[in-house]
């Protein structure tokens, strides 16, 4: 298992795109067998997901990111865990212990005007309507 963590001075960076570097950890048999820190390749659309994928990571840990970015990672089959803060070493220990908990994205757009929150509600409403029709049909 290989994990990428958006990193800023040994801590999880709140916004993955602005992270000066990324820490890549390879875990085998519940032990860290490799740890390397690489500079951020530059924050153009899709560049970081591609970079993380090229490094062979299948999971990215960050303080937060937008939904669009998350979708890019998912296209590469990379899981995203956001809402994580603290020292990289503590986070790695939590991963090894199986106690790492993700949360809400720390850089989620506020208000959700037509993006994010509103959109989620619409999709949920659509699903509900489909179910509704399904019962009648």
Residue pairs with C-beta under 8 A, 6 or more apart in sequence:
1 26
1 27
1 28
1 58
1 59
2 24
2 25
2 26
2 27
2 55
2 56
2 57
2 58
2 59
3 24
3 25
3 27
3 57
3 58
3 59
3 60
3 61
3 95
4 22
4 23
4 24
4 52
4 55
4 57
4 59
4 60
4 61
5 12
5 22
5 23
5 24
5 25
5 60
5 61
5 62
5 88
5 91
6 12
6 13
6 15
6 16
6 19
6 22
6 60
6 61
6 62
6 63
7 13
7 19
7 20
7 21
7 22
7 23
7 37
7 88
8 19
8 20
8 21
9 20
10 87
10 88
10 89
11 85
11 86
11 87
11 88
12 61
12 62
12 63
12 84
12 85
12 86
12 87
12 88
12 91
13 19
13 20
13 62
13 63
14 62
14 63
14 64
14 85
14 106
14 107
15 62
15 63
15 64
15 65
15 106
15 107
16 48
16 60
16 62
16 63
16 64
16 65
16 69
17 43
17 48
17 65
17 69
18 43
19 40
19 62
20 39
20 40
21 37
21 38
21 39
21 40
22 37
22 38
22 39
22 40
22 48
22 51
22 52
22 55
23 35
23 36
23 37
23 88
24 34
24 35
24 36
24 37
24 38
24 55
24 57
25 32
25 34
25 35
25 92
25 95
26 32
26 33
26 34
26 35
27 33
27 95
27 96
30 96
31 96
32 92
32 96
35 92
38 51
38 55
40 48
41 47
41 48
41 51
45 68
45 72
46 72
48 69
49 69
49 72
49 73
49 75
49 76
49 78
50 76
52 60
52 73
52 76
52 78
53 76
53 78
57 78
58 77
58 78
58 79
59 78
59 79
59 80
59 81
60 73
60 78
60 79
60 80
60 81
61 81
61 82
61 84
61 91
61 100
61 102
62 80
62 81
62 82
62 84
63 82
63 83
63 84
63 85
63 105
63 106
63 107
64 82
64 83
64 104
64 105
64 106
64 107
64 108
65 80
65 82
65 105
65 107
66 105
66 107
66 108
66 109
67 115
67 116
70 80
70 82
73 79
73 80
74 80
81 100
81 102
82 102
82 103
82 104
82 105
82 106
83 101
83 102
83 103
83 104
83 105
83 106
84 91
84 100
84 102
84 103
85 106
91 100
94 100
94 101
108 116
109 115
109 116
112 118
112 119
